[in-house]
Amino acid sequence: MRFSEYDTVKIIKDSANGAKRGDIGTILMVFSEPSEAYEVEIVNEDGTSRAQYTMQPNELEHI
């Protein structure tokens, strides 16, 4: 797994689910089956929660 629970990540490309490139989030859950994926909570600049998405590893980077 590339990421662990509670890692802070940045979205690196727009996603069909509504996440936008540059959004900042926290990994809430790590999935290994049926394929590697992550439940990510996206936050506003003030740290409040805005959305929660399931993301693929190629859509994220550590920050």
N, CA, C and O of each residue as an XYZ file, in Angstrom:
252
protein
N       0.833     -1.187      0.000
C       0.000      0.000      0.000
C       0.878      1.251      0.000
O       1.860      1.340      0.737
N       0.511      2.188     -0.821
C       1.242      3.447     -0.917
C       0.989      4.371      0.262
O       1.890      5.077      0.713
N      -0.242      4.362      0.757
C      -0.652      5.299      1.798
C      -1.179      4.532      3.006
O      -1.593      3.378      2.898
N      -1.155      5.191      4.146
C      -1.671      4.614      5.382
C      -2.806      5.481      5.909
O      -2.949      6.642      5.524
N      -3.615      4.898      6.801
C      -4.675      5.682      7.429
C      -4.077      6.917      8.083
O      -3.012      6.863      8.697
N      -4.776      8.016      7.939
C      -4.446      9.328      8.517
C      -3.324     10.062      7.796
O      -2.912     11.131      8.248
N      -2.816      9.523      6.685
C      -1.881     10.294      5.859
C      -2.618     11.489      5.268
O      -3.798     11.398      4.928
N      -1.913     12.606      5.150
C      -2.452     13.776      4.460
C      -2.019     13.692      3.008
O      -0.847     13.464      2.712
N      -2.971     13.879      2.107
C      -2.709     13.722      0.677
C      -3.271     14.906     -0.108
O      -4.140     15.639      0.364
N      -2.743     15.065     -1.325
C      -3.261     16.059     -2.259
C      -3.779     15.316     -3.481
O      -3.147     14.375     -3.961
N      -4.926     15.741     -3.978
C      -5.487     15.178     -5.203
C      -4.659     15.716     -6.370
O      -4.470     16.926     -6.487
N      -4.161     14.822     -7.236
C      -3.276     15.271     -8.312
C      -3.953     15.328     -9.676
O      -3.353     15.779    -10.652
N      -5.198     14.875     -9.745
C      -5.947     15.049    -10.992
C      -7.434     15.041    -10.681
O      -7.881     14.393     -9.734
N      -8.195     15.770    -11.492
C      -9.644     15.803    -11.313
C     -10.201     14.388    -11.422
O      -9.725     13.579    -12.218
N     -11.205     14.108    -10.617
C     -11.810     12.788    -10.592
C     -13.287     12.885    -10.953
O     -13.930     13.901    -10.688
N     -13.813     11.845    -11.547
C     -15.225     11.811    -11.933
C     -16.149     11.921    -10.718
O     -17.309     12.309    -10.855
N     -15.641     11.582     -9.533
C     -16.479     11.620     -8.336
C     -16.632     13.023     -7.754
O     -17.378     13.208     -6.793
N     -15.939     14.016     -8.321
C     -16.080     15.396     -7.861
C     -14.847     15.973     -7.200
O     -14.778     17.184     -6.992
N     -13.873     15.149     -6.864
C     -12.624     15.647     -6.285
C     -11.861     16.413     -7.355
O     -11.818     16.004     -8.516
N     -11.260     17.529     -6.953
C     -10.550     18.388     -7.891
C      -9.051     18.395     -7.606
O      -8.623     18.277     -6.458
N      -8.270     18.535     -8.661
C      -6.816     18.651     -8.536
C      -6.495     19.779     -7.560
O      -7.025     20.885     -7.667
N      -5.610     19.472     -6.602
C      -5.214     20.461     -5.602
C      -5.960     20.352     -4.292
O      -5.528     20.928     -3.293
N      -7.087     19.620     -4.262
C      -7.805     19.410     -2.999
C      -6.906     18.684     -2.009
O      -6.090     17.850     -2.403
N      -7.053     18.998     -0.726
C      -6.286     18.374      0.347
C      -7.225     17.480      1.146
O      -8.373     17.840      1.407
N      -6.717     16.305      1.531
C      -7.549     15.387      2.289
C      -6.746     14.484      3.200
O      -5.517     14.541      3.240
N      -7.465     13.652      3.928
C      -6.881     12.686      4.859
C      -7.388     11.298      4.516
O      -8.580     11.110      4.273
N      -6.486     10.324      4.495
C      -6.874      8.933      4.266
C      -7.622      8.438      5.504
O      -7.085      8.462      6.611
N      -8.868      7.988      5.310
C      -9.666      7.458      6.412
C      -9.645      5.940      6.455
O      -9.637      5.342      7.531
N      -9.637      5.318      5.280
C      -9.627      3.858      5.200
C      -8.767      3.431      4.028
O      -8.646      4.142      3.030
N      -8.174      2.261      4.166
C      -7.342      1.666      3.119
C      -8.006      0.373      2.682
O      -8.348     -0.469      3.513
N      -8.189      0.216      1.372
C      -8.793     -0.995      0.807
C      -7.759     -1.722     -0.044
O      -7.004     -1.095     -0.788
N      -7.730     -3.036      0.068
C      -6.812     -3.823     -0.757
C      -7.556     -4.700     -1.757
O      -6.949     -5.185     -2.713
N      -8.849     -4.914     -1.562
C      -9.633     -5.755     -2.472
C     -10.932     -5.066     -2.820
O     -11.509     -4.436     -1.933
N     -11.429     -5.133     -4.012
C     -10.893     -5.916     -5.112
C      -9.617     -5.319     -5.707
O      -8.883     -6.002     -6.422
N      -9.352     -4.032     -5.407
C      -8.099     -3.413     -5.827
C      -7.741     -2.326     -4.819
O      -8.580     -1.908     -4.021
N      -6.498     -1.873     -4.862
C      -6.038     -0.841     -3.938
C      -6.855      0.441     -4.139
O      -6.989      0.933     -5.260
N      -7.398      0.972     -3.043
C      -8.172      2.209     -3.078
C      -8.174      2.812     -1.677
O      -7.826      2.151     -0.698
N      -8.571      4.073     -1.603
C      -8.520      4.810     -0.344
C      -9.771      5.654     -0.177
O     -10.230      6.299     -1.120
N     -10.315      5.644      1.026
C     -11.411      6.543      1.374
C     -10.757      7.821      1.899
O     -10.023      7.790      2.887
N     -11.028      8.941      1.230
C     -10.357     10.199      1.534
C     -11.386     11.248      1.925
O     -12.370     11.463      1.216
N     -11.151     11.900      3.060
C     -11.970     13.038      3.464
C     -11.290     14.298      2.946
O     -10.132     14.559      3.270
N     -12.010     15.079      2.140
C     -11.508     16.332      1.588
C     -11.921     17.455      2.532
O     -13.055     17.499      3.008
N     -10.991     18.352      2.792
C     -11.253     19.445      3.730
C     -11.143     20.804      3.045
O     -10.464     20.950      2.029
N     -11.817     21.785      3.614
C     -11.705     23.172      3.182
C     -10.417     23.767      3.739
O      -9.739     23.137      4.552
N     -10.079     24.976      3.304
C      -8.858     25.632      3.780
C      -8.848     25.814      5.294
O      -7.778     25.830      5.903
N     -10.025     25.951      5.915
C     -10.081     26.125      7.362
C     -10.096     24.800      8.117
O     -10.207     24.784      9.343
N      -9.985     23.677      7.380
C      -9.912     22.362      8.003
C     -11.242     21.664      8.196
O     -11.278     20.532      8.679
N     -12.338     22.315      7.830
C     -13.640     21.671      7.970
C     -13.877     20.691      6.818
O     -13.396     20.893      5.703
N     -14.612     19.647      7.106
C     -14.878     18.603      6.122
C     -15.791     19.116      5.009
O     -16.792     19.781      5.274
N     -15.434     18.797      3.752
C     -16.231     19.203      2.601
C     -16.868     18.005      1.900
O     -18.009     18.087      1.447
N     -16.136     16.894      1.809
C     -16.634     15.726      1.073
C     -15.804     14.508      1.436
O     -14.743     14.616      2.050
N     -16.304     13.357      1.046
C     -15.589     12.098      1.261
C     -15.713     11.265     -0.006
O     -16.815     11.059     -0.516
N     -14.562     10.779     -0.520
C     -14.534     10.049     -1.781
C     -13.678      8.793     -1.664
O     -12.780      8.713     -0.827
N     -13.969      7.822     -2.510
C     -13.076      6.681     -2.689
C     -12.170      7.015     -3.865
O     -12.647      7.312     -4.960
N     -10.852      6.965     -3.633
C      -9.872      7.400     -4.632
C      -8.902      6.273     -4.953
O      -8.635      5.404     -4.124
N      -8.384      6.307     -6.171
C      -7.356      5.363     -6.611
C      -5.975      5.930     -6.268
O      -5.819      7.147     -6.161
N      -4.978      5.066     -6.095
C      -3.644      5.556     -5.707
C      -3.022      6.512     -6.726
O      -2.240      7.383     -6.345
N      -3.348      6.371     -7.997
C      -2.768      7.264     -9.007
C      -3.420      8.647     -9.018
O      -3.031      9.503     -9.813
N      -4.402      8.875     -8.150
C      -5.061     10.178     -8.038
C      -4.535     10.981     -6.848
O      -4.981     12.105     -6.618
N      -3.585     10.411     -6.083
C      -3.143     11.008     -4.822
C      -1.629     11.129     -4.726
O      -0.890     10.378     -5.364
N      -1.173     12.095     -3.911
C       0.235     12.166     -3.554
C       0.342     12.607     -2.089
O      -0.493     13.358     -1.586
N       1.403     12.113     -1.415
C       1.663     12.534     -0.031
C       2.017     14.020      0.000
O       2.639     14.539     -0.927
N       1.619     14.688      1.062
C       2.109     16.049      1.273
C       2.618     16.186      2.689
O       3.078     17.259      3.079
